[in-house]
């Protein structure tokens, strides 16, 4: 019988009182693609980080080609042929592609760098696997998809035979994701072995030969892809049947937020161009578009992080000037940023500190310049219990939470006190099916309570499911609105290409 290229035997890992991996065993064959599936916080990334040497297991062992791998040593893993592509890239944006790939591969006391040989090797790998790159391009000038390609090439440059990809499509467009999985299948055909961490059922079913499901740190099942389906996998992931909430018919209230011909410039370049919309109380207005068309600028404008160059903004009928972050919070806005790690929380701070961060100057949490820790801890406990934030207590470091639980913390911080207006940018990005359902339910509940919700998303299904009206953003411009009852995938797809001339509605539809 052929020895598997990888054997994980009885691996357990605990962080404090939290048992993250509980006696997990799995194998990987040569040329096989295995999907590691599970909810946010199920223990997927921790298990793969143990394999790559970032963490020491409390129990168990790992074998590569039948030989036990030294624990807690990334260099040993790399020498054994293990490569890992992290969800958050570990690349230097100021260096070229070639410089990034070569970083850490040469001894410090070499009198000259082997740049010519490295370039030749990189181009050979690039050609072999169809990963086209310009070795001299500055990494910071590349798209997210191209940067991920560099991460993969860096692992292959180090002669990886086992490649781990952590949530590889979390920041990719659908087109980029399709190209990625075409590349991964070609790698498997050339005898590389791959494990990709995911919670997205469609891509798991399309790309994997075999699926391993983790739940609560335990391995709950192993299935051949041909012998299972999305419904079974979703139930195995969360331990119950998952159904997404349904938007109910409603009558919106008064206009809460109105934008008229607003233009935003960044470094002299127009990112938003004469955009106009109206958002009413008890309504979700969806803004849909392909990444890079101005969504980030739109979210930052209404989060107080950008100023408008021209145009008018009205809050409940009253003209307002450019607002800073403190002004936005004071005016009753809630904010769910698209990048929860960079803009949503400070990882090194405790959960209770992040819970009160935006309201730290209010009398509820501070007096006479002193923070009321007791009140902050109590508020954090309410969020943890009310929004099912798992993986920590009020005094835990926020960075120890999974992405889904960070998102629940941010939601709780904003929705615990009902905001008048909620800016929700990519609110379910990178979340598992159960967490997506929970986030959507919270947004619809806010709508029922009268909050005006501006939903900015690249997920067509999400916008169709939640929004009362939809506008597409293309090249920094907004299309006229389309009502929910005609907002199907075909019509919105045309809007996203800029073809909205024939979709105009009469003014009373606004």
C-alpha positions as CSV (number, residue, x, y, z in Angstrom):
1,X,0.0,0.0,0.0
2,X,1.3,3.5,-1.0
3,X,2.4,5.6,2.0
4,X,0.5,8.9,2.1
5,X,2.6,12.0,1.6
6,X,1.1,13.4,4.8
7,X,-0.2,11.8,8.0
8,X,-1.6,13.8,10.9
9,X,-2.0,11.5,13.9
10,X,-4.0,12.5,17.0
11,X,-3.1,16.2,17.1
12,X,-4.6,18.3,19.9
13,X,-4.0,21.9,20.7
14,X,-5.3,24.0,23.6
15,X,-5.1,27.8,24.1
16,X,-5.8,28.4,27.8
17,X,-9.1,26.6,28.6
18,X,-10.1,26.6,24.9
19,X,-9.5,23.2,23.2
20,X,-9.0,24.2,19.6
21,X,-8.0,20.9,18.1
22,X,-9.2,17.7,19.7
23,X,-7.4,14.5,18.7
24,X,-7.5,15.1,14.9
25,X,-6.1,12.6,12.4
26,X,-6.2,12.8,8.6
27,X,-4.1,11.8,5.6
28,X,-3.2,13.3,2.2
29,X,-2.3,11.3,-0.9
30,X,0.0,12.3,-3.7
31,X,-1.8,14.4,-6.3
32,X,-4.9,14.8,-4.1
33,X,-6.9,17.9,-3.2
34,X,-8.5,17.8,0.3
35,X,-10.8,20.5,1.5
36,X,-10.7,21.3,5.2
37,X,-14.2,22.5,5.9
38,X,-15.8,24.1,9.0
39,X,-17.3,27.1,10.7
40,X,-15.2,30.1,11.6
41,X,-13.4,29.0,14.7
42,X,-13.7,25.3,14.1
43,X,-9.9,24.8,14.4
44,X,-9.0,24.6,10.7
45,X,-6.3,27.3,10.6
46,X,-4.8,26.1,13.9
47,X,-4.4,22.6,12.6
48,X,-2.7,23.7,9.4
49,X,-0.5,26.2,11.5
50,X,0.7,23.2,13.5
51,X,1.5,21.3,10.3
52,X,3.5,24.3,9.1
53,X,5.3,24.7,12.4
54,X,3.8,27.9,13.6
55,X,2.3,26.2,16.7
56,X,3.5,23.3,18.8
57,X,0.8,20.6,19.3
58,X,0.0,19.5,22.9
59,X,-0.3,15.9,21.6
60,X,0.0,14.0,18.4
61,X,2.5,13.9,15.6
62,X,2.9,14.6,11.9
63,X,4.6,12.4,9.3
64,X,5.8,13.4,5.8
65,X,6.5,10.4,3.5
66,X,6.5,8.3,6.7
67,X,9.1,10.3,8.5
68,X,8.1,12.3,11.6
69,X,8.2,16.1,11.2
70,X,10.0,18.2,13.9
71,X,7.3,20.2,15.7
72,X,7.2,23.9,15.9
73,X,9.8,24.6,13.3
74,X,8.6,26.2,10.0
75,X,12.0,25.7,8.5
76,X,11.7,22.0,9.0
77,X,8.3,22.0,7.4
78,X,9.6,23.9,4.4
79,X,12.6,21.5,4.0
80,X,10.2,18.6,4.1
81,X,8.3,20.1,1.2
82,X,5.4,21.9,3.0
83,X,4.3,25.3,1.8
84,X,1.6,27.5,3.2
85,X,-0.3,30.4,1.6
86,X,-1.9,32.4,4.4
87,X,-5.2,34.2,4.2
88,X,-3.4,37.5,5.0
89,X,-0.4,37.7,2.7
90,X,3.1,37.8,4.2
91,X,4.6,39.8,1.4
92,X,6.5,43.2,1.3
93,X,4.6,45.7,-0.9
94,X,7.7,47.8,-1.5
95,X,9.7,44.9,-3.0
96,X,9.5,43.4,-6.5
97,X,7.9,40.0,-7.1
98,X,11.3,38.4,-7.5
99,X,12.6,40.0,-4.3
100,X,9.6,38.8,-2.4
101,X,10.0,35.2,-3.7
102,X,13.8,35.2,-2.9
103,X,13.4,36.6,0.6
104,X,14.7,34.1,3.2
105,X,16.1,31.7,0.6
106,X,19.7,32.9,0.7
107,X,22.3,32.9,3.5
108,X,23.2,36.3,4.8
109,X,27.0,35.9,4.3
110,X,26.8,35.2,0.6
111,X,28.9,37.8,-1.2
112,X,26.4,38.1,-4.1
113,X,22.8,37.3,-4.7
114,X,21.9,34.6,-7.2
115,X,19.3,36.8,-8.9
116,X,19.8,35.4,-12.4
117,X,19.3,31.8,-11.4
118,X,16.3,32.8,-9.2
119,X,14.7,34.6,-12.0
120,X,15.1,31.6,-14.3
121,X,13.7,29.3,-11.7
122,X,10.7,31.6,-11.0
123,X,9.8,31.9,-14.7
124,X,10.1,28.2,-15.1
125,X,7.7,27.5,-12.3
126,X,5.4,30.2,-13.5
127,X,5.3,28.6,-17.0
128,X,4.8,25.1,-15.6
129,X,1.7,26.0,-13.6
130,X,0.3,28.8,-15.6
131,X,0.9,31.4,-12.9
132,X,1.9,34.4,-15.0
133,X,3.9,37.1,-13.2
134,X,6.3,39.9,-14.0
135,X,9.3,39.3,-11.8
136,X,10.2,43.0,-11.8
137,X,6.7,44.3,-10.9
138,X,6.4,46.1,-7.5
139,X,4.2,44.0,-5.3
140,X,2.1,47.0,-4.1
141,X,1.1,47.7,-7.7
142,X,-0.5,44.2,-8.2
143,X,-4.1,43.2,-7.7
144,X,-5.1,41.0,-4.8
145,X,-5.4,38.0,-7.1
146,X,-1.9,38.6,-8.5
147,X,-0.4,39.0,-5.0
148,X,-1.9,35.6,-4.1
149,X,-0.3,34.2,-7.2
150,X,3.1,35.5,-5.8
151,X,2.4,33.8,-2.5
152,X,1.8,30.5,-4.3
153,X,4.9,30.9,-6.4
154,X,7.0,31.6,-3.3
155,X,5.9,28.3,-1.8
156,X,6.7,26.5,-5.1
157,X,10.0,28.2,-5.4
158,X,10.9,26.6,-2.0
159,X,10.1,23.2,-3.7
160,X,6.8,22.6,-1.9
161,X,5.2,19.2,-2.6
162,X,2.4,19.8,-0.1
163,X,0.6,23.1,-0.4
164,X,-1.7,24.5,2.2
165,X,-4.0,27.4,1.3
166,X,-5.9,29.2,4.1
167,X,-9.2,30.6,2.8
168,X,-7.7,31.2,-0.6
169,X,-10.8,32.9,-2.1
170,X,-11.7,35.1,0.8
171,X,-10.4,38.3,-0.9
172,X,-10.8,37.2,-4.6
173,X,-13.5,38.0,-7.1
174,X,-15.5,35.1,-8.6
175,X,-13.4,35.3,-11.8
176,X,-10.1,35.2,-9.8
177,X,-11.4,32.3,-7.7
178,X,-12.2,30.3,-10.8
179,X,-8.8,30.9,-12.2
180,X,-7.2,29.9,-8.9
181,X,-9.0,26.5,-8.8
182,X,-8.1,25.8,-12.4
183,X,-4.5,26.3,-11.3
184,X,-4.8,24.1,-8.3
185,X,-6.3,21.2,-10.3
186,X,-3.3,21.5,-12.7
187,X,-1.0,21.3,-9.7
188,X,-2.7,18.2,-8.6
189,X,-2.3,16.7,-12.1
190,X,1.4,17.3,-11.7
191,X,1.5,15.3,-8.4
192,X,1.4,18.2,-5.9
193,X,-0.8,17.5,-2.9
194,X,-3.1,20.3,-1.7
195,X,-5.1,21.1,1.4
196,X,-7.3,24.2,1.2
197,X,-9.2,25.6,4.1
198,X,-12.7,26.8,3.3
199,X,-16.2,27.3,4.5
200,X,-17.6,27.9,1.0
201,X,-19.6,24.9,-0.1
202,X,-19.7,25.6,-3.8
203,X,-15.9,25.8,-4.2
204,X,-15.4,22.8,-2.0
205,X,-17.7,20.7,-4.1
206,X,-16.2,22.0,-7.3
207,X,-12.5,21.6,-6.4
208,X,-11.9,18.9,-3.8
209,X,-11.4,15.2,-4.2
210,X,-12.2,14.6,-0.5
211,X,-13.7,16.7,2.3
212,X,-12.8,16.7,6.0
213,X,-15.2,18.6,8.2
214,X,-14.2,20.1,11.6
215,X,-16.7,21.3,14.2
216,X,-15.8,22.7,17.6
217,X,-12.2,21.5,17.2
218,X,-13.2,17.9,16.4
219,X,-13.1,16.0,13.1
220,X,-16.8,15.1,12.6
221,X,-16.7,13.4,9.2
222,X,-14.7,12.6,6.1
223,X,-16.4,12.3,2.7
224,X,-15.5,11.7,-0.9
225,X,-16.9,14.7,-2.8
226,X,-18.8,12.5,-5.1
227,X,-20.6,10.9,-2.2
228,X,-22.0,14.0,-0.5
229,X,-23.8,17.3,-1.2
230,X,-24.0,20.9,0.1
231,X,-27.0,20.3,2.3
232,X,-25.3,17.5,4.2
233,X,-22.0,19.4,4.5
234,X,-23.8,22.5,5.8
235,X,-25.5,20.5,8.5
236,X,-22.3,18.7,9.4
237,X,-20.4,22.0,9.7
238,X,-22.8,23.6,12.2
239,X,-24.5,20.6,13.8
240,X,-27.9,21.7,12.7
241,X,-29.9,22.5,9.6
242,X,-29.0,26.0,8.3
243,X,-31.6,28.2,6.7
244,X,-31.0,31.8,5.7
245,X,-33.6,34.4,6.8
246,X,-36.0,35.8,4.3
247,X,-36.7,39.5,3.7
248,X,-40.3,40.4,4.5
249,X,-42.4,43.1,2.8
250,X,-42.3,46.4,4.6
251,X,-43.1,50.1,4.2
252,X,-40.1,52.3,4.6
253,X,-40.2,55.5,6.6
254,X,-38.8,59.0,6.0
255,X,-35.6,59.6,4.0
256,X,-32.8,59.2,6.5
257,X,-29.8,59.8,4.3
258,X,-29.7,61.6,0.9
259,X,-26.7,62.1,-1.4
260,X,-26.8,64.4,-4.3
261,X,-24.0,64.6,-6.9
262,X,-21.3,63.7,-4.5
263,X,-17.7,63.5,-5.8
264,X,-14.8,62.1,-3.7
265,X,-11.2,62.5,-4.7
266,X,-8.2,60.6,-3.4
267,X,-4.8,62.0,-4.4
268,X,-6.5,64.1,-7.0
269,X,-8.2,61.1,-8.6
270,X,-12.0,60.9,-8.6
271,X,-13.1,57.7,-6.8
272,X,-16.7,58.6,-6.6
273,X,-18.3,60.6,-9.4
274,X,-21.5,62.6,-8.9
275,X,-23.2,59.8,-7.0
276,X,-26.8,60.2,-5.8
277,X,-29.2,58.1,-3.8
278,X,-31.9,58.2,-1.1
279,X,-32.0,55.8,1.9
280,X,-35.1,55.6,4.0
281,X,-35.7,54.4,7.6
282,X,-36.6,50.6,7.7
283,X,-35.0,50.0,4.3
284,X,-31.9,48.2,3.0
285,X,-30.4,49.9,-0.1
286,X,-27.9,47.5,-1.7
287,X,-24.9,48.8,-3.7
288,X,-23.5,46.0,-5.8
289,X,-20.4,46.0,-8.0
290,X,-17.1,44.3,-9.0
291,X,-14.2,44.9,-6.6
292,X,-12.3,48.2,-7.3
293,X,-15.2,50.3,-8.6
294,X,-15.5,52.6,-5.7
295,X,-17.1,50.5,-2.9
296,X,-14.3,51.2,-0.4
297,X,-14.4,54.9,-1.0
298,X,-18.2,54.9,-0.6
299,X,-18.0,53.0,2.7
300,X,-15.2,55.3,3.9
301,X,-17.1,58.4,3.0
302,X,-20.0,57.5,5.2
303,X,-17.7,56.2,8.0
304,X,-16.1,59.6,8.4
305,X,-12.8,58.5,6.8
306,X,-13.0,60.5,3.6
307,X,-14.3,63.9,2.7
308,X,-16.4,64.9,-0.3
309,X,-14.9,67.3,-2.9
310,X,-18.4,68.4,-4.0
311,X,-22.1,67.6,-3.8
312,X,-24.7,67.7,-1.0
313,X,-25.4,65.4,1.9
314,X,-28.6,65.5,3.9
315,X,-29.3,63.7,7.2
316,X,-33.0,63.5,7.9
317,X,-33.5,66.5,5.6
318,X,-30.8,68.7,7.1
319,X,-27.7,69.6,5.1
320,X,-24.5,68.4,6.8
321,X,-20.8,69.1,6.1
322,X,-18.0,66.7,5.9
323,X,-18.0,64.4,9.0
324,X,-15.1,62.9,10.9
325,X,-15.3,59.5,12.6
326,X,-16.4,61.0,15.9
327,X,-19.1,63.1,14.1
328,X,-20.4,60.0,12.3
329,X,-20.7,58.0,15.6
330,X,-22.3,60.9,17.3
331,X,-24.8,61.3,14.6
332,X,-26.1,57.8,15.2
333,X,-24.3,55.9,12.4
334,X,-23.2,52.3,12.9
335,X,-20.3,51.1,10.8
336,X,-19.4,47.5,9.7
337,X,-16.1,47.9,7.8
338,X,-15.1,45.7,4.9
339,X,-11.7,44.9,6.5
340,X,-12.5,43.8,10.1
341,X,-8.8,43.2,10.9
342,X,-7.5,46.6,9.7
343,X,-10.5,48.9,10.4
344,X,-12.9,46.9,12.7
345,X,-10.9,45.9,15.7
346,X,-7.4,46.2,17.3
347,X,-6.3,42.7,17.7
348,X,-4.0,43.2,20.7
349,X,-6.7,44.9,22.7
350,X,-9.1,43.0,24.9
351,X,-12.6,42.2,23.7
352,X,-14.2,44.6,26.1
353,X,-11.9,47.4,24.9
354,X,-12.9,46.8,21.3
355,X,-16.6,46.7,22.4
356,X,-16.5,50.2,23.8
357,X,-13.8,51.6,21.5
358,X,-16.1,53.9,19.4
359,X,-18.0,55.1,22.5
360,X,-15.2,55.4,24.9
361,X,-15.8,59.2,25.4
362,X,-19.5,58.6,26.4
363,X,-20.5,58.9,30.0
364,X,-21.6,55.3,30.0
365,X,-17.9,54.2,29.8
366,X,-15.8,57.0,31.1
367,X,-16.0,59.9,33.5
368,X,-13.4,62.6,34.3
369,X,-11.0,61.1,31.8
370,X,-11.1,57.6,33.5
371,X,-12.4,54.5,31.7
372,X,-15.1,52.6,33.5
373,X,-13.7,49.1,33.1
374,X,-16.6,47.5,35.0
375,X,-19.2,49.0,32.6
376,X,-17.1,48.0,29.6
377,X,-16.8,44.4,30.8
378,X,-20.6,44.3,31.4
379,X,-21.3,45.7,27.9
380,X,-18.9,43.2,26.3
381,X,-20.6,40.3,28.1
382,X,-24.0,41.5,26.8
383,X,-22.6,41.4,23.2
384,X,-20.9,38.0,23.7
385,X,-24.2,36.5,24.9
386,X,-26.6,38.4,22.7
387,X,-24.6,37.9,19.5
388,X,-23.1,34.5,20.2
389,X,-19.5,35.6,20.1
390,X,-17.5,32.4,20.7
391,X,-13.9,31.8,21.5
392,X,-13.2,34.2,24.3
393,X,-14.4,36.2,27.3
394,X,-14.4,40.0,27.8
395,X,-10.7,40.0,28.9
396,X,-9.5,37.8,26.0
397,X,-7.3,39.3,23.3
398,X,-9.5,40.1,20.3
399,X,-6.9,38.6,17.8
400,X,-7.7,35.1,19.2
401,X,-11.2,35.3,17.8
402,X,-12.0,33.7,14.5
403,X,-13.0,36.0,11.6
404,X,-16.7,35.2,12.1
405,X,-16.6,35.9,15.8
406,X,-14.8,39.2,15.2
407,X,-17.6,40.1,12.8
408,X,-20.2,39.2,15.4
409,X,-18.4,41.5,17.9
410,X,-18.4,44.4,15.5
411,X,-22.1,43.8,14.7
412,X,-22.9,43.6,18.4
413,X,-21.0,46.8,19.1
414,X,-23.0,48.7,16.5
415,X,-26.5,47.1,16.8
416,X,-26.7,46.7,20.6
417,X,-27.8,50.4,20.6
418,X,-30.0,50.7,17.5
419,X,-28.3,53.0,15.0
420,X,-30.3,55.4,12.9
421,X,-28.2,54.5,9.9
422,X,-26.0,51.4,9.4
423,X,-23.2,51.3,6.8
424,X,-22.6,47.6,6.2
425,X,-19.6,47.0,3.9
426,X,-19.1,43.4,2.8
427,X,-20.7,42.2,6.1
428,X,-20.5,38.5,5.4
429,X,-17.2,38.3,3.6
430,X,-15.1,35.4,4.7
431,X,-17.9,33.9,6.9
432,X,-19.2,30.4,7.1
433,X,-22.8,29.4,6.2
434,X,-24.0,29.6,9.8
435,X,-22.3,33.0,10.5
436,X,-23.7,34.4,7.2
437,X,-27.2,33.4,8.2
438,X,-26.7,35.0,11.6
439,X,-25.4,38.3,10.1
440,X,-28.2,38.5,7.6
441,X,-30.7,37.9,10.3
442,X,-29.3,40.8,12.3
443,X,-29.4,43.1,9.3
444,X,-33.0,42.3,8.6
445,X,-33.9,42.7,12.3
446,X,-32.3,46.2,12.2
447,X,-34.4,47.0,9.2
448,X,-37.6,45.9,11.0
449,X,-36.6,48.2,13.9
450,X,-36.4,51.1,11.6
451,X,-32.7,51.4,10.9
452,X,-31.7,52.6,7.4
453,X,-29.1,50.2,6.1
454,X,-26.7,50.9,3.3
455,X,-25.4,47.5,2.2
456,X,-22.3,47.6,0.1
457,X,-21.4,44.1,-1.3
458,X,-19.8,42.2,-4.1
459,X,-22.0,39.2,-3.4
460,X,-24.9,39.2,-5.8
461,X,-26.9,36.6,-3.9
462,X,-26.5,38.6,-0.7
463,X,-27.8,41.8,-2.2
464,X,-30.8,40.1,-3.9
465,X,-31.7,38.4,-0.7
466,X,-31.5,41.4,1.6
467,X,-32.0,44.7,-0.3
468,X,-35.3,46.5,-0.9
469,X,-33.7,48.4,-3.8
470,X,-30.3,48.0,-5.6
471,X,-27.9,50.3,-7.3
472,X,-24.8,49.2,-9.1
473,X,-21.5,51.0,-8.8
474,X,-19.3,51.1,-11.9
475,X,-16.2,53.2,-12.2
476,X,-17.2,55.3,-9.2
477,X,-20.7,56.0,-10.6
478,X,-24.0,54.7,-9.3
479,X,-26.8,53.4,-11.5
480,X,-30.4,54.4,-11.0
481,X,-32.1,52.2,-8.4
482,X,-33.9,48.9,-9.2
483,X,-36.7,47.6,-7.0
484,X,-36.3,44.2,-5.3
485,X,-39.0,42.5,-7.2
486,X,-37.1,42.9,-10.4
487,X,-33.6,42.8,-9.0
488,X,-32.7,39.4,-10.5
489,X,-29.2,38.2,-11.3
490,X,-29.5,38.9,-15.0
491,X,-30.6,42.5,-14.6
492,X,-28.1,43.3,-11.9
493,X,-25.3,41.6,-13.9
494,X,-26.1,44.1,-16.8
495,X,-26.0,47.0,-14.3
496,X,-22.6,45.9,-13.0
497,X,-21.3,46.2,-16.6
498,X,-22.6,49.7,-16.8
499,X,-25.6,48.9,-19.1
500,X,-28.3,50.8,-17.2
501,X,-29.6,53.1,-19.8
502,X,-32.8,51.1,-20.2
503,X,-33.3,50.4,-16.5
504,X,-34.2,53.9,-15.4
505,X,-37.2,54.2,-13.1
506,X,-39.5,57.2,-12.7
507,X,-38.5,59.7,-10.0
508,X,-41.3,58.5,-7.7
509,X,-39.6,55.1,-7.4
510,X,-36.9,56.9,-5.3
